[in-house]
């Protein structure tokens, strides 16, 4: 299937300050604390939450502060640019789960994204997660 055909099959899903394209077979739902995206027959969940900083743009220092607990525990931050957003990514594991966190910003919007799955399933959905995050868009002006 061509890239154009796959993009036409994608579904838009998002929150107040962000949106992504979900590939065929993926769905999204909102609850009181976050938005969750998962494949119909998937192994993990991708969760999004956002906040707006009043009066000033979100900074890299703000994002590093959000990630500080994991960095202090040994995780390494890597710079990322995903669609309209920039920020940092890190990954870590526990006995029960493999985690990938993204701390992103655009203008006055901070976007936190977390993916988790069982450790044995760690790489199964990587390609799809990268595709979804690369489609991140926002109407928020850049700082």
Order of alpha helices (4+ residues) and beta strands (2+ residues): alpha-beta-beta-beta-beta-beta-alpha-beta-beta-beta-beta-alpha
